[in-house]
Amino acid sequence: MSNILKNINIPIIVGPTAIGKTSISLILAEKFNSEIISADSRQIVREMTIGTAKPTPEELSKAKHHFINIIEPTDDIYNSYIYGNEVRDKLTELYSTGKKAILCGGSGLYIQSAVHGFFDDLGINDVEKLEYRKELEALPIEECYAMLQKADPEYAEKTPPGQRQRIHRALEVFHFTGKKLSELHKEHQDKRFFEPIYIGLNLDREKLYERINSRVLTMIDEGLIEEVESLANKYGSDLKRLRKTIGYKEVVEFLNGTISKDTMIDEIQKNTRHFSKRQVTWFKRIPGMNWFEPGQVDEIFKYVNNQLI
């Protein structure tokens, strides 16, 4: 990879789900003649559209977008390490031809990987990795968390006990390499491939939760149940991405007759609110984050413009 990105300032719009990141990214993309790189680990998946709140066709037409609909629902290999490498390749391609870009999304690990780089797969065989993941998934999450507390207490302290994916990843790295994920993170935190201009969007919690609750109802009206049913019919209701993704796993339970429609909606809203809280916690730990409310469009523009001059 070339050093063309070194010292280049690139805006990164982050924040919890339903906060309005897409709207701000489109405004900035127009003002600064930039393309948009999605940093959302769910929007990369084809066929999962309504429940991941992908930009609409109209929004996609307003600026060129990258890293949306790039993998199949059955792809369990794609991860933050791959994403970081591919994003930097795309940024290098854009800036080497005189174009500009804005990163926008709510996936903290993806953003961290893009900015700082991420340790590679450490020589772990993909087949062996998937087999070990299956072993972990068969265990209660409480048992996995206890294993993590022994293997990497520092990482465990920063990881909520219910964060299955992060717990499994840390155990996987320790199992195959003997290395602690907390130490690997520290090694890469000081390195930056480009200079991020962080724009964090947030609202009073009550207002954010109102947005989340409203968005969930809109998703139902737009056909979320039908989308999930189609995916379940095509790939099976035990598809990992259906079982693990908020908004999809609850609908699967409803379709299976486990819960009522009202309970399904309540669960999606509750789980999304909890997810948004974790997102805010993650982004508040990032040095150099600058916080705005989504309605402060002029202030956001002035801040970014000053950083780009």
N, C-alpha and C positions, 0 to 999 in steps of 0.2 A: 504493500500500500504506500502511495506517495505521501509526502508531507504537505500537500497542498492545503489541507485543512488547518494546519498549525496557525494559531493566532487569529483564525476566522471566528467572528462572533455569530452564533446561530441561535435565534429565539426558540425556546422550548416552553410550550403551554401545557401546564399540568393542573391537576385538581381532581376532586371526587367525581364520580359518575353523576350525570344529570346537571352539572354545574353550568354548562354552556361553552365547553371548550371548542366545539366545532364552529360555533358562530364567531367566536373571537378569532380563531385561526383563519377563517375565510375573510374577515375584515382585514387582518394583517397581511394576508397573502395578496389581497388586491392592492393595498397601500404600498407594499414593498415589492410587488411583482415577483412573488415567491411561489414555489411549489410546496405541497404539504406532505410530510412524511408521518404516517400514523404510528403512534407508539401505544398500540392497544393489542394485548395478547389474544383478545377474542375476535376482533374485527379482521384479523388475518385469515380467519377460517371461512371458506366458501360455504354457501347455503345457510349459514347462521347469520341472519340479517336483522330481523326485527328485535330479537332478544339481546343483540349486541349494540343496538342503536347506531348502526352504520350510517354514515352520511347518506342523504337521499340522492337520487339521480340528479336532481336540480342542484344540490350542494356540490356534488362531484363535478358538475359541469362548470362551476365557477372557478375552480382551480385544479390543476393536475395533482392527483393524489397517488401516493405510493404505499405499499405494504397493507393494502386492503384486498381481501380475497386472493391470497397467495398460496394457501395450503388446503388440502382436503380435510373433511371432518375426521377421517380415520388416521391422519398423520399424528403420531405420538412422539416423533423424533425432534421436530422443530423446537428450539428453546431460545433463551435470551442470549446465549453465546452466539448462535447462528445469526440471530437478528442483529446484534451489534455489529458483526462483521459485514453483513449485507447492507446495513444502513450506512456505514462509513464508506463502503464502496459506492453506494448511490450518491452520497454527498460529494465524494471526490469527483464522480462523473459530472454532477451538476455544476459544481463550482469551477471545474476545469474548463467548462464551456461557457462561463459567464453567467450561469443561472444562480438563483438563490433558493433557500429552503427554510421551512419552519417545521419543527417537530411538535406534534400535538398528541397527547394521550394520557391515560391514567395508569399505565402499567409501570410501576416504579423500577422493577428489575430491567425491563427493556430500555428504559431511559438511562439507567445506570450503565448498562452494557454499551449503549451507543456512545456515551460521553467518555467513560473511563476505560472502556474495554472490560473484558471479563475473562477470567481464567478459562482455558479451553476445556475440552472434554477429558483431558488428563489421561488419554489413552484408554479410556473405558470402552470396552466392546459394546456396541449397541444391543446385540442379542442378549448378552449377559446382563446389561443394564435393565432391559425390559423384564427379564426373568426375575431379577432382584426386586424390581418395583412390584411385580405381582405378589411376591412373598410379603412385602410390606403392606400392600393393600389388603391382604388377607388378615392382617393383625388389627386389633382395636387401635384407634388413634392415640389413646391414652398410653398404651404400651410403647408405641413408636416414639411418643414424646419423652417417655422415661428413658428410652434408649438414647435419644438425642441429648438429654440432660447429662448422661454419663459420657457420651462421646465428645460433645462440644457444648459445655455449659454456657459459654458466653453467647453463642448463637441461640441456644434454647431460651435464654433470658429475654432476648429481643423478639422471639417468635411466639405468637399466641398459640396456645395448646391445640386449637382447632385448625391451624393452618397446615392441612395435610400435605399439600404440594411442596411447601418449603421444608417441612420436616422430612419428607421422603427424600428430597434432593440432598439435604445435608447428610442424611444417613447413607445415601448412595455414595457420595463423594468420600466419606470417611471409610465406608466398607471396602471400596476398591482401591483407595490410595493411602489411607491412614492420615490424610490431611484434614484439618478443620476448616469448615466453610468460613468461619469468622476470620481466620488468619488469611485465607485467600482473598477475602473481600478487602482487608486492610492493605494487602500488597498492591491492589489495583486502584485504591481510592484516590491516591495523590496524582496519578497519571491522567491526563486529559488529552484527547485527540483533537478537540476544538474547544473554543471558549463558549460555554452555554450562557444565554441570557434567559434566566428562569423567570417565568411569569406564572405565579400560582393563583388559581382562582378559588375563591371560597365565599361562603355566605354564613350568616347566622344559622346555627344548626337546625332550628325549627323551620326556617325558610327552605333550607336544603332538603329537609325531610319531606316537606310539602311537594317540592319539585319531584322528588323520587317517587312518592306515592302516586302523583299525577301521571308521571311517565309510565309507570307500570300499567295503569288503567288504559293509557293510550296504546301501549304495546298489545294488550289484550284485544282492544278494538281493531287494531291494524292486522290482527291475524296470528298472534304468537302461538296460540294453541294449535292452529292448523299447520304452522311452520314446524313445530315440534313433532306433530303427528306424522307429517311427511318424512321428516328425518328418521323417526323411529321405524316407520314402515320400510324405509330404504336401507337403513344400516342396523336396525335392531334397537330396542329401547335400552339395552345395556351398553350402548356406545359410550365410551369413556367421556367424551366431551358433553354428552347429554347428562350423564350422571354427575359431572363435576361442575357444570356451569350454572351459575345463578340465573334463574329465569327459565331454564330448560329442565333442570332436575325436578323442580316443583311441578311443572306441567306434566312431566312423565309420571309422577306420582298420581296426579289427577287422572290422566288417561288410563292408568292401571287400576283406577278405582280405589286407591288408598286414601285419598283425601278429597274433600268437596271442592267445588270451584271457589267458593268464598275463602276457604282455608288456603287454597293454592295462592290466591291473590295476596292474602295476608302474609304468607310465608315469603313470597317473592319480595314484597315491600320490606319486610323485616330484614331479610338476608341482605338486600341491597343497601339498606341503611347501615347495617353493621359493616359491610364492605366499604362504604364511603368513609366511615370513621377510620378504618385501617388505612385507607389511601391518604387521608389528611395527615395522620400520624407519620406515615412514611415520608411524605413530601416536606413536612415541617422539620425533618432531620437533615434536609439537604442544605449545606452552606450556600449562601448567596441567593436564597429564594426571595422573591419579591412578591408580596401578596396584594391582590386586588379583588374587588367584587366584580362580577361579570358585567355590571352596568357601567363600570368606569372605563369605557372604551377610549375616550380622549386621553385619560391619564396613562392607560396602557400603551397607546400609540406614542405618546411623548416619551415615555420611559424607553421603549424599544428604539425609537428614532435617535435618542441621545446616545444609546449604547452602540449604535451602528455607525454613527458619524466618525 
